[in-house]
Amino acid sequence: MKLAEKVILQPVNENNTLRILSIPEKIAAKWNLTSSTTLFRYMDLEEVITIQVYPSPSSHTVYCSPSLLTTLNLPYQTIPLVLTYCHQEQILSFGPIFCLVTNTTGDETSPFGAYTAFCREVADYCENHHILFYVYTFKTWGKDSVTGRIWNQREWVEWNLPKPSMIYNRIHSRKLEQSQSIQKLKALWKEQRIPYFNESFLNKWEVHERLLSHEEIAPYLPDTVLLESIDTIQAMLTKYQTLYLKPLNGSQGKHIFRISYMNALYHLDYSSFNGNQTVSSPTLTGLYPAIRARSKHVPYLVQQGIPLHKINDCPVDFRILCLKGTGEKWQVVSAVARIAESRDQFVSNVARGAQLKRFEEGLVQFEEGIQKQTKRILPELAREVSQIIDLETEGFFGELGIDLSVDQNGHPWIIEVNTKPSKTFEGITNNTYRPSVKALIRFITWCTSS
């Protein structure tokens, strides 16, 4: 039987080399511990340590000698932790320890770029729940310790830290994630038996095929085929006035084409950081060189264009964030509407200038009946999609961002599944934590305690 207590680990100033843990008598009495030696175990680290019991009827402060801190790879500072004791084996331990891995970098004040605020929020929430949290940015990952950054109430400080009990994969580059160095790192995590979630980016075509095989999901998927030649586009244009061409491994709305036929002209629009670019031609063949310039080295799919519901003539879609909860069940933890920057903007990613609005605000143009129906169906679809992807995709997933839209008739459509959903959401005050952070830590706690 394991007993757990939330404690404050406090370093003490001693010059001896003994590995000492001083526990208040309130906790020692609960655990039937006396001043003696016992075994401390965390993952593959095992050390015999000296237990001292000090008189205190209420304290939850556990004092740790410098030698023991060094042995455990813990920083020399006050740390809220969960300390556990197994009566049967007479072994002390601590945890969970949570690590976020990212390649995003910035300056001294924002070391993780646009994700610094999110990391700080996770760090604060973890501290409140006695979870040691740190960020790993590809420094040293050794046999017994990891070089990471922890938040110490003033700044992000680099330390040698214990290996984590759970890893959150936030690598934001597909190229980097597929690199040999990252594959070696993931192999090391598996060798060290450290679970990590959100295995990798997803291939849009593979996701489409998996979802299409489920008859309850198929009616909500746009007609989609692989781009093989100009004939593929021509055949799809006989069925739909507008098409979208998307890279199978794209993200953030990059390198997407829109093809439409109006007023006896074929129009090609594509997204770039300089805004939308447009090319027109009386023939589809006249547009194909512009398409091939981008797609000849990258596989694309061709997708039915959906006449999206609009607000102030600007297209609207929805991002629903789902996290896995207890019992392997997926839950919706947040939902927002994204309104494109202008009527000509056909990509609604925040990275492309879209405005974030409350979920309900994205439905105001519909009559009340459609609003109620859509508010029910979209979250249900997001949960179903998350469950399917989790069960049918290699790797361990704990968080997915599902992009959905609604056409002008109120019919829902599944647009995309994201394994690395954006964390740059604005509007969080100093007194609150976003629901996704709370759900994330519940997920970590559940995974590491099971």
N, C-alpha and C positions, 0 to 999 in steps of 0.2 A: 504494500500500500504506500502510495506517495502522498506526502503532505507538502503543501506549498504556502509560502508567505511572501507578500510584497515587502521588500526591505530597501533600505538606503545603504548602499555599500560606501563606507567612508574610509579613505586611506589614513593611516596613522604614521606619525614620525618616529620611527624606530631604526636603529642602526644594526640590529641583529639580522641574522640570515634565516631565522625560523619562518616557516610558512604557517602563520597564525590567523585564525578567524575567530573574532570575539563576538559571541551571540548573546543578546539580552535574555535574562532568565525567563521572561514570559514565553518566548519562542522555544527555548531549551526545555521548559517544562512540558509544553505541548508535544514536543518530539521525544521526550524522555532522554534528552542528551545531557551528558555531564562533561566536565573538563577532561578531555582525553584526546586520543588520536583517532581519526577516521579517514575513510577514503573519499576523495573528491574526484568526480568523473564528469567530463563534458566531451561528447563525441568520442574521439579516440585518445583524449588526454586523461591520464589517471595520475593522481598524486596523493600521497599520504600527508595529511595536514593536521595541525594541532588545533583543537577546539578549546576555547576558553569561554566560560560563562560569566557574564558580569551582572551585578544586581541592578535591575530596572524593571518596575512593574508594568511599564507601558511602551517603552521605546521599541522602534522597529529599525534602529540603526545597527548595522553589522560592521564592525571595524576589521580592516584587512591590512596585514603587514605588507610593506613594500616588496618583500621577497615573493609573497604569494601573488600579489598583483602582477609582478613580472612573469611568474610561472604561468599565470592564466591569460597573459597578454591583454590585461585590462589597463586602461589609462589611469594615471595618477590624479584622479578627480572624483568627486561625489557622483555616484551612479545609482539610479533607481533600477532594481533588478527583482526578478522572482527567484527566490531560493527554494529549492525542493530537497526533501529528505525521504529516502526509501528505507522504511523500517526493516523490511525483510532482508535487504542486502547491506544495510547500514552504510549507505552512500549518499553524500551530499552532491548537489548539482545546481546549475542555474540556467536561465533561458526564459523565453526564446531570444535569439539574437537575429536580427533582420537586416539584410543587406540589399540595397538597391544598386544595380550595375548600370552605368550609363557612359556613353561616349561624348555627351554634350558638355562642353567646357565654356568658361567665360573668364571674368577677371576676379580680383581678390574679393570684391563685395558680392559678386554673383558667380561663384566658382562653377556652377552647373548651368550657366546660361539662363534661358527662359524657364528652366525647371527648378531653379534655386528656391523660389517661393514654395513650390510644392514639396520639395525635400525638407525645407524648414518646417512646414506644417506637419509632415509625417513625423519628423524628429520630435516636435513638441507633443504630438498626440501619443507617440510611443513612450516618451518620458512619463507622461501622465499615467500610462498603463504599465510602467515598469518593464518596458522592452528596450533593450539596447539596439539602437538603429545607427547604421552608418552607410556611407555612399562609397562605392568602389569605382575608380576611374582608370583602371588598367595599370596600376602600379604593381607592387609585388604580391603574388598569391602563392604562399609557401605551403610547406607540409603541415605546419602547426599554427601559422598566423597569416593575417591579411593586412596589407597597408591600405587603410581607408580613412575617410574623414567623418568625424562626429561633430555635432553641434554642442558647444559648451556654454550656451547662453549669451555669448558675445560674438563668436566667430566659428567658422568651420576649421577644425584643427586636425592635422594628420597624425595618426597614431598607428602603431602595430596593434592589431586587434584580433580577438578570437575568430576562428572560422564561423560563419553564420549557420544557423539552423534552418534558414530559408532564404532563397535568393529571388529577387524581383527583376526580371530581365527588361531593362528599358534602353537597350541598344537601339538607336534611332536610324542607323544606316544599314540598308540591305546589303550593300557591298561589304561593309565591315563584318556584319553578322555571318556572311558566307565565307569570310576569309579563313585561312588556315589557322591563324593565331586564335581566333575565337572558337573554332572547332576544337582546338587543343585545350582551350580553357574549359569548354563545356565537358570535354572528356575527363578533365581533372575533377570537375564538380561531381561527375558521376562516380569516378573512382573514390572520391572522398565521401560518397553517399550523402551529398548535400542536395536536397530537392530544389529545383528552380522552376518558376512558372512563366508562362508566355514564351514558349519554346522559340518561336521565330515569326517573321512576317508570313502572311499567307499569299498563296497564288490565287488570283481572282477566278481563273477558270476552274481550278480544282474545287474551290468553294462553291461555285455555281453548280458544278456537277453533283456534289454531295447534297446540296439543298434540293436540287431538282428531282432527286430520287425519292423525296418525301412528298407524297401526294397532298398533304395538308399545307405544305409550304409552296409548292410549284405555282399555284395561281397568283402568287405575289412576286414572282421573279420576272423581270423583263426578258423578252426573247433575246438570247445571246448565242453567238457563234464565234469560233476562232477566225481571225483574219488570215486568209491564205493567199488571196490575190484580189485584184480589182473586181473580179466577178463576185466575190463574197459581198462586197459593198453594194454592187449593182443589184444583186438578188434581194438583199435586205431593204433596199430603197423601193423595191416594188411593193413592199408590205408596209413600210413606215415612212412618213414624210421627213422625219429627223432621226439621225443615228448618232451614237457616241462611240468613239474608238478609244479604248483604254489599255494602257500597258498592263500586262498580267501581274507585274510586280511593282506597280506604281503606288505612290502615296501622296497625301496632302494636295490632291488635285493637280499634280504635275503631269505635263505631256498628254493631256486629254484633247481629243479632236471632237468637234461637232460638225456633222455634215447634214445639210438640208437642201431641198430643191424648191425654189420659189421663183416665180416670174421668169420662167424659162432659163434659170441659171442655177448652177450648183454652187453652194456656198460652203466654204471650209473655215471654221473658226477653231482656234486653238489657244489654250491658256498658257501664259508665261508671266514672269514676274514684272514684265513691262505692260501687263494688261492683256486683253484679248486681241489677237491678230486675226485678220480676215482675208481670205483669198477667194475670188469668184471666177467661174469659168462656165462657158456654155456646154462643156462636156465634162463628164466625170474623169475622163482620162487626163484632162488638163489640170486636175487637182492632185492626181496620184503622185507626181514627183515630190510635192510638198509633204505628202504623207510618208512616202518611202524614205525621205531624207531623215525622218525620225524613227521610223519603224523597221528599217531593214536589218538592224542589229538587235532589236528588242521585240519579243512576241507581243501581239495585241489581240484583243477581242473586239467584236462589233456588237453593240447593244442597242436594242430598241430605245428610241427617245421617248421619254414620258412627258406628256404635257402637264408640267408641274403646276400645282396650286400656287398662286402668287399673292403677295401683299404689296400694295402700292406698285404693282406691275413688276415686282422683283421675286424671282423664284424662292421657294421655301422648302427646306428639308429638315430632318430631325436626327439628332444624335442621342441614342439611348445607351447608357453605360450599364453593363451587367457585370456582376461579380458572383463568383461561386460562394455559396454559403454552406451551412452545416448540412450533412447528408448528401453532399454532391449536387444540391439543387441550386440553380442559377436564379438570381434576384436582380430586379431593376433597382439601381441605387440613385440614378439621376436621369433626367430627360430634359433636353433643351431644343428649342427651335433655332434654325440658322437661316437668316435672310440674306440673300446674295447682295453684294455691294450695289449693283445697279441692274436695270432690266436686261442689259446685254451680258451680264456676268452669268455664265452657266455652271460655274463651280461654286459651291456654298461652303467650302472649307474656311475656317477662321484664318488660316494662313494666307488665304486669298482675299481677305478683307470682309468676310461675311460678319454680320452682326449676330450676337447671341441674344436670344430672348427667352422668356419663360415658355415652357412647352405649350401652355394654353394660348399664348399670344400668337403662336403659329397657326392657329385654327380659327381665328376670329372671323374670317371671311365666310365660313360655312354656317349653315343653319344649325340650330341647337342639336337636332337629332344626329346629324353627321358628326358634330363635335364630340358628343358623348360616345358614339360608336368608335370613332377614331382614337379617343383617349383610352379606350379599353383594348382595341385590337393591336395598336402599335407596341405597347409593352408586352403583350402576349406573344407577338411575333418575335420580338427581340429575345425573350426568354427561350422560345423554341429554337431559334437559330443558334443561340449560345450553347444550348444543350447538344444540338446535333454536331456542331463544330468540335466541341469538347470530346464527344464520344468517338467521332470518326476521323479525327486528325491526330497524327503522331505528335507526341509530346504532351506536356502538362500545361493546361491553361486555367487561369484563375480570374482573368479580367478581359472583357471584350467590349469594343465600342461598335454598336450596330447603327448604320446609317440607313434611314428609311425616308420615303417621301409619300406624298399623297397627290394623286392627279386631280384635275379640275372637277371630276365627278365624285371625288371622295374615296377612290379606291386606293388602298395602301400598296406600296411597292418596296421591296428590299433592294437597296442600292449597293451596300458594301459592308464587309466585316473587317474590323481593325483590331489587331492584337497589341498595338502600341497607341491607344487613344491619347489625344492631346491632354496635357495637364496644365495648360496655361489659362484656364478659366479664371476670369476676373470676378470681383465682387465679394470675395471672402473677407470678413472683418477679422480684427484681432481677437474677437471674443467667441468666434465660432469655427468649427471645422466642417469642411465640405463633406456631404454624405459618403462620397467615394472613399475618402480617407478613413472614415470610421468603418466602412465595410471592408476595406483592405486589411485593417488591423484585426478585425473579427476573423477574417479568412486566415491570416497568419497564425493567430492564436489557436484556431480550430485545427489547422494543419499540423502545428508543432506539438499539440497536446494529444493528438490521436495516436 
